[in-house]
């Protein structure tokens, strides 16, 4: 009787080992490796990017700001910086330097004015320059500097200048006109200097090279 019982228990033990009652279901979830985030190509990162892109090794900078843009300054690398989509060290690679005179809010590529030929300041409306018009109120420090240097004092030194000459000097560092419009008659405060229409900006805001207008 005892031998039969022992034999039965052995058979039961072998059967349990071969056919577990949980049918192979594990209580621990299967963890899949996390996909590597692609490097940002448009300056957007994290939730602001369709591909959850990272700023690491991007041309805009290694820091992903709170709003989801890549950069290298404290505006991107300090409070709110998203470490999951880059680093938070301001020693990251720089942003692209503006070659058109546009910057910041008007640029789809998060472009800086710092080091551009138009000036280091990015104005409130998103254009590069280096006098008080660009470096004063509304200047976007995350897309360049906000120090006007000597050019600002030169522009404002003589208080009895007419408003026309003041406007001309303040726009002389904007993007080069491509449609013949300049100054207040241009959406981008364009300059006539080196334009194909002529270097002079008339009182009505048109480029030319003669004294006729």
C-alpha positions as CSV (number, residue, x, y, z in Angstrom):
1,X,0.0,0.0,0.0
2,X,2.8,2.4,0.9
3,X,4.7,1.5,-2.2
4,X,1.6,2.3,-4.4
5,X,1.2,5.6,-2.7
6,X,4.8,6.6,-3.2
7,X,4.6,5.5,-6.9
8,X,1.4,7.6,-7.3
9,X,3.1,10.7,-5.8
10,X,6.1,10.3,-8.1
11,X,3.9,10.1,-11.2
12,X,2.0,13.2,-10.0
13,X,5.3,15.1,-9.4
14,X,6.5,14.3,-12.9
15,X,3.2,15.3,-14.5
16,X,3.3,18.7,-12.7
17,X,6.8,19.4,-13.9
18,X,5.9,18.6,-17.5
19,X,2.5,20.5,-17.5
20,X,2.7,23.6,-15.2
21,X,-0.7,24.8,-14.1
22,X,0.1,28.4,-15.2
23,X,0.4,27.3,-18.8
24,X,3.6,29.4,-19.3
25,X,2.1,32.7,-18.2
26,X,4.6,34.8,-16.2
27,X,3.7,37.2,-13.5
28,X,6.4,39.6,-14.6
29,X,5.8,41.8,-17.7
30,X,8.1,41.4,-20.7
31,X,10.1,44.6,-21.1
32,X,11.0,45.5,-24.6
33,X,14.1,47.6,-25.3
34,X,13.4,51.3,-25.7
35,X,13.9,52.5,-29.3
36,X,16.6,55.1,-29.8
37,X,15.2,58.6,-30.4
38,X,16.3,60.1,-33.8
39,X,18.3,63.3,-33.8
40,X,16.3,66.4,-34.4
41,X,16.7,67.8,-37.9
42,X,14.3,70.8,-37.5
43,X,15.1,72.1,-34.1
44,X,12.0,70.4,-32.5
45,X,12.3,67.8,-29.7
46,X,10.3,65.7,-27.3
47,X,6.6,66.1,-27.4
48,X,7.0,69.0,-29.8
49,X,8.5,66.6,-32.4
50,X,6.5,64.1,-34.4
51,X,9.3,61.5,-33.9
52,X,10.1,62.4,-30.2
53,X,13.4,63.5,-31.5
54,X,16.4,64.1,-29.2
55,X,18.6,67.2,-29.4
56,X,21.8,65.2,-28.7
57,X,24.3,65.7,-31.6
58,X,21.9,68.1,-33.4
59,X,23.2,71.2,-35.1
60,X,20.9,73.4,-32.9
61,X,22.4,72.4,-29.5
62,X,22.1,69.4,-27.2
63,X,19.5,70.9,-24.8
64,X,15.7,70.3,-25.2
65,X,13.8,73.2,-23.7
66,X,10.6,73.0,-21.7
67,X,8.6,74.0,-24.9
68,X,10.4,71.4,-27.0
69,X,13.1,73.3,-28.9
70,X,16.8,72.4,-29.2
71,X,19.4,75.0,-28.2
72,X,22.6,75.6,-26.2
73,X,21.9,78.7,-24.0
74,X,20.4,78.9,-20.5
75,X,17.0,79.5,-22.1
76,X,17.1,75.8,-23.3
77,X,19.5,74.2,-20.7
78,X,18.2,75.5,-17.4
79,X,14.8,75.2,-15.7
80,X,12.4,73.0,-17.6
81,X,15.1,71.4,-19.8
82,X,14.0,67.9,-20.8
83,X,16.9,65.5,-20.0
84,X,15.0,62.6,-21.7
85,X,15.5,64.3,-25.0
86,X,19.1,65.6,-24.7
87,X,21.5,67.0,-22.1
88,X,21.0,70.0,-19.9
89,X,24.5,71.4,-20.2
90,X,24.9,74.8,-21.9
91,X,28.2,73.7,-23.4
92,X,26.3,72.0,-26.2
93,X,26.8,72.7,-29.9
94,X,25.5,76.0,-31.3
95,X,22.4,77.0,-33.2
96,X,22.5,77.7,-36.9
97,X,23.6,81.3,-37.6
98,X,21.2,83.4,-39.6
99,X,22.1,84.0,-43.3
100,X,18.9,85.8,-44.3
101,X,18.4,88.3,-41.4
102,X,15.5,86.3,-39.9
103,X,15.7,84.7,-36.4
104,X,13.8,83.2,-33.5
105,X,10.1,83.3,-33.7
106,X,10.0,83.9,-37.5
107,X,12.3,81.0,-38.3
108,X,11.3,77.4,-38.7
109,X,14.9,76.3,-37.8
110,X,15.4,78.0,-34.5
111,X,18.1,80.3,-35.9
112,X,20.3,82.7,-33.9
113,X,21.6,86.1,-34.8
114,X,24.8,85.7,-32.8
115,X,27.7,85.8,-35.3
116,X,25.5,86.9,-38.3
117,X,26.5,89.7,-40.6
118,X,23.3,91.6,-39.8
119,X,24.0,91.9,-36.1
120,X,23.9,89.8,-32.9
121,X,20.5,90.9,-31.6
122,X,17.2,89.2,-32.5
123,X,14.3,91.8,-32.4
124,X,10.9,91.2,-31.0
125,X,9.6,90.6,-34.6
126,X,12.4,88.1,-35.4
127,X,15.0,90.0,-37.4
128,X,18.7,90.4,-36.8
129,X,20.4,93.7,-36.2
130,X,22.7,95.5,-33.8
131,X,21.2,98.9,-32.8
132,X,18.5,99.8,-30.3
133,X,15.7,98.8,-32.6
134,X,16.8,95.2,-32.4
135,X,18.6,95.1,-29.1
136,X,16.2,97.1,-27.0
137,X,12.6,96.3,-25.8
138,X,11.4,92.8,-26.9
139,X,14.9,91.6,-27.9
140,X,14.9,87.7,-27.8
141,X,18.0,86.8,-25.8
142,X,17.6,83.1,-26.6
143,X,18.3,83.8,-30.3
144,X,21.3,86.0,-29.8
145,X,22.6,88.8,-27.5
146,X,20.8,92.0,-26.5
147,X,23.7,94.3,-26.3
148,X,23.6,97.0,-28.9
149,X,27.3,98.1,-28.5
150,X,28.5,101.2,-30.3
151,X,26.0,101.2,-33.1
152,X,23.1,102.0,-30.8
153,X,24.8,105.1,-29.4
154,X,25.7,106.2,-32.9
155,X,22.1,105.9,-34.0
156,X,20.7,107.9,-31.0
157,X,23.6,110.4,-30.4
158,X,22.0,113.3,-32.3
159,X,18.6,114.1,-30.8
160,X,17.5,116.5,-33.5
161,X,17.6,114.0,-36.4
162,X,14.3,113.7,-38.3
163,X,12.1,110.6,-37.8
164,X,12.9,109.6,-41.4
165,X,16.6,109.5,-41.0
166,X,16.2,107.7,-37.7
167,X,14.0,105.0,-39.3
168,X,16.5,104.6,-42.1
169,X,19.4,104.1,-39.8
170,X,17.5,101.7,-37.6
171,X,16.6,99.5,-40.6
172,X,20.0,99.7,-42.3
173,X,21.0,96.4,-40.7
174,X,18.0,94.4,-41.6
175,X,17.7,91.7,-44.3
176,X,18.5,92.9,-47.9
177,X,15.4,93.9,-49.9
178,X,14.4,91.4,-52.6
179,X,11.2,93.1,-53.7
180,X,12.3,96.8,-53.8
181,X,10.5,97.7,-50.5
182,X,12.5,98.9,-47.5
183,X,12.1,100.3,-44.0
184,X,8.6,100.8,-42.7
185,X,7.2,99.8,-46.2
186,X,8.8,96.3,-45.8
187,X,7.4,93.5,-43.7
188,X,10.9,92.6,-42.6
189,X,12.3,96.2,-42.2
190,X,14.6,95.4,-45.2
191,X,17.6,97.4,-46.1
192,X,18.4,98.6,-49.7
193,X,22.2,98.4,-49.2
194,X,23.6,95.9,-51.7
195,X,20.1,95.2,-53.2
196,X,19.6,94.9,-56.9
197,X,17.3,98.0,-56.9
198,X,19.8,100.4,-55.5
199,X,21.3,101.3,-52.1
200,X,19.0,104.2,-51.2
201,X,15.7,103.9,-49.3
202,X,13.3,106.7,-50.2
203,X,11.0,108.5,-47.8
204,X,8.1,106.3,-49.1
205,X,10.0,103.1,-48.5
206,X,11.3,102.1,-51.9
207,X,14.9,101.2,-53.0
208,X,16.6,103.1,-55.7
209,X,19.9,104.5,-56.9
210,X,19.0,108.0,-58.1
211,X,18.0,111.3,-56.6
212,X,14.7,111.4,-58.6
213,X,12.4,110.0,-55.8
